[in-house]
Amino acid sequence: MNASSQSAFTLMELLISLSIIAILMAISFPAAHDFMTRTQDEILQAQLLRAIEIAKREARATHTPVALCQSNNQMTCAGNWQDGQLIFLDEQMDGVVHGNDQILTVMRTQSQHGSIHWRAFPGYRHYLLFLPTGFLHSDNGTFWHCHADKPIWAIIISKVGRTRVALPDEKGEIRDSHGKLLSC
């Protein structure tokens, strides 16, 4: 006697299994998306901290003023901070790449979401200038990253070139080094 037993899923079992998989995917997708967004925010923060550190280090090493500016074309200071940054020897100390200025590093941050803002005194400067001592040529300054009209993190730079990261408080607010509320 040959008794062959065959087993298979019924249509009902298959539909229940697919429904459970669909529910699990629906639950996990937002969490995965939030994780990816937080990871991208952290990478952007690390890249900006690295750019600041490179500019400060190069100013000390070359005994020449070094500028860090926003750059969307990797050749001039233009665009937005989230487009990328340019680090160059700025002997004229004006935040403009001249023909004889040496470009040291190009940072391509390319934030897919949100925006990066910069504020310092004097307020008209859209660049950071590090002196050969490693100090900023301006007062304290603050970079901050926003999405959905809400600040996510801030990098506060002291006049002596030290950086610290600030995160939102329990109210979801971040303040700069002067205690001013950062807004997007």
C-alpha positions as CSV (number, residue, x, y, z in Angstrom):
1,M,0.0,0.0,0.0
2,N,1.4,3.2,-1.1
3,A,-0.1,6.0,0.9
4,S,1.1,9.3,-0.4
5,S,0.2,12.3,1.6
6,Q,0.1,15.7,0.0
7,S,-0.1,18.9,1.9
8,A,-0.9,22.3,0.5
9,F,-2.1,25.6,1.7
10,T,-5.8,26.3,1.2
11,L,-6.8,29.6,-0.3
12,M,-8.0,30.8,3.1
13,E,-4.7,30.1,4.7
14,L,-2.8,31.8,1.9
15,L,-5.0,34.9,2.2
16,I,-4.6,35.1,6.0
17,S,-0.8,34.8,5.6
18,L,-0.7,37.5,3.0
19,S,-2.9,39.8,5.2
20,I,-0.6,39.3,8.2
21,I,2.5,40.1,6.0
22,A,0.7,43.3,4.7
23,I,-0.1,44.4,8.2
24,L,3.4,43.9,9.4
25,M,4.8,45.8,6.5
26,A,2.3,48.7,7.0
27,I,3.5,48.9,10.7
28,S,7.2,48.7,9.9
29,F,7.4,51.1,6.9
30,P,6.9,54.4,8.9
31,A,9.5,53.2,11.5
32,A,12.0,52.4,8.7
33,H,11.3,55.8,7.1
34,D,11.9,57.6,10.4
35,F,15.1,55.6,10.9
36,M,16.4,56.6,7.4
37,T,15.5,60.2,8.0
38,R,17.3,60.3,11.4
39,T,20.3,58.6,9.8
40,Q,20.5,61.1,7.0
41,D,20.2,64.0,9.5
42,E,23.0,62.6,11.6
43,I,25.2,62.1,8.4
44,L,24.5,65.7,7.4
45,Q,25.4,66.9,10.9
46,A,28.7,64.9,10.8
47,Q,29.6,66.2,7.4
48,L,29.1,69.8,8.5
49,L,31.1,69.3,11.7
50,R,33.9,67.7,9.5
51,A,33.9,70.7,7.2
52,I,34.2,73.1,10.1
53,E,37.0,71.1,11.5
54,I,38.9,70.9,8.2
55,A,38.6,74.7,7.7
56,K,39.9,75.4,11.2
57,R,42.7,72.9,10.9
58,E,43.8,74.2,7.5
59,A,43.8,77.8,8.7
60,R,46.2,76.8,11.5
61,A,48.4,74.6,9.2
62,T,48.8,77.1,6.4
63,H,48.9,80.2,8.6
64,T,46.4,81.7,6.1
65,P,42.7,82.7,6.5
66,V,40.4,79.8,5.4
67,A,36.8,80.3,4.4
68,L,33.9,77.8,4.5
69,C,31.0,78.8,2.3
70,Q,27.9,77.3,0.8
71,S,28.4,76.1,-2.8
72,N,26.1,74.6,-5.3
73,N,28.6,74.3,-8.1
74,Q,31.8,73.4,-6.1
75,M,33.7,76.4,-7.6
76,T,32.1,79.5,-6.1
77,C,30.3,80.5,-3.0
78,A,26.6,80.4,-4.1
79,G,23.5,78.4,-3.5
80,N,22.3,77.0,-0.1
81,W,24.2,75.3,2.7
82,Q,22.4,72.0,2.0
83,D,23.8,72.0,-1.6
84,G,27.3,71.6,-0.4
85,Q,30.3,73.5,1.0
86,L,33.5,74.9,-0.3
87,I,36.7,75.3,1.8
88,F,39.4,77.6,0.3
89,L,42.3,79.8,1.3
90,D,40.9,83.3,1.5
91,E,43.8,85.7,1.6
92,Q,41.5,88.7,0.9
93,M,39.2,87.6,3.8
94,D,36.0,88.4,1.9
95,G,34.4,85.0,1.4
96,V,34.8,85.1,-2.4
97,V,36.9,82.7,-4.4
98,H,39.3,84.7,-6.4
99,G,41.5,83.4,-9.3
100,N,44.5,83.0,-7.0
101,D,42.6,81.4,-4.0
102,Q,43.3,77.7,-3.6
103,I,40.3,75.5,-3.2
104,L,41.1,73.0,-0.5
105,T,38.1,70.8,-0.2
106,V,34.6,70.4,-1.7
107,M,31.9,68.9,0.5
108,R,28.8,67.6,-1.2
109,T,26.2,67.2,1.5
110,Q,23.1,67.2,-0.8
111,S,20.3,67.0,1.8
112,Q,17.3,65.4,0.3
113,H,15.0,66.9,2.8
114,G,15.0,70.1,4.9
115,S,17.3,73.1,4.9
116,I,20.4,74.3,6.6
117,H,20.6,77.8,8.0
118,W,23.6,79.9,9.2
119,R,23.5,82.9,11.6
120,A,26.4,84.9,13.0
121,F,27.4,88.4,13.7
122,P,27.9,90.3,11.6
123,G,24.7,89.0,10.0
124,Y,25.5,89.8,6.4
125,R,28.2,87.2,6.2
126,H,27.2,84.0,4.4
127,Y,30.4,82.3,5.1
128,L,32.7,81.3,8.0
129,L,36.3,82.7,8.0
130,F,38.9,81.0,10.2
131,L,42.0,83.0,11.0
132,P,45.4,81.4,11.2
133,T,44.9,81.0,15.0
134,G,41.8,78.8,14.3
135,F,39.5,81.5,15.7
136,L,36.5,82.7,13.8
137,H,36.7,86.1,12.3
138,S,33.2,86.8,13.6
139,D,31.3,86.4,16.8
140,N,29.7,83.0,17.7
141,G,27.7,81.4,15.0
142,T,25.1,78.8,14.6
143,F,24.2,76.3,11.9
144,W,20.8,74.6,12.2
145,H,18.9,72.0,10.2
146,C,15.2,72.1,9.7
147,H,12.5,70.1,8.1
148,A,8.7,70.6,8.2
149,D,9.4,74.1,9.8
150,K,11.0,72.6,12.8
151,P,14.6,72.7,13.9
152,I,16.2,69.2,14.2
153,W,19.7,70.0,15.4
154,A,22.0,72.9,15.7
155,I,25.8,73.3,15.6
156,I,27.0,76.2,17.7
157,I,30.5,77.6,17.0
158,S,32.2,79.8,19.5
159,K,34.6,82.6,18.5
160,V,37.6,80.3,19.4
161,G,36.3,77.7,16.9
162,R,34.8,75.2,19.3
163,T,31.7,73.4,18.2
164,R,28.8,71.8,20.1
165,V,25.6,70.2,19.0
166,A,22.3,71.3,20.4
167,L,19.1,69.3,20.1
168,P,15.5,70.3,20.7
169,D,14.4,70.7,24.3
170,E,11.2,69.3,25.8
171,K,9.3,72.1,23.9
172,G,10.9,71.2,20.6
173,E,12.9,74.4,20.6
174,I,16.6,75.1,20.0
175,R,18.4,78.3,21.0
176,D,21.6,79.7,19.6
177,S,24.6,80.8,21.7
178,H,23.0,84.2,22.4
179,G,19.8,82.5,23.6
180,K,17.8,83.4,20.5
181,L,15.2,80.9,19.4
182,L,16.0,79.2,16.1
183,S,13.2,79.1,13.6
184,C,12.9,77.6,10.2
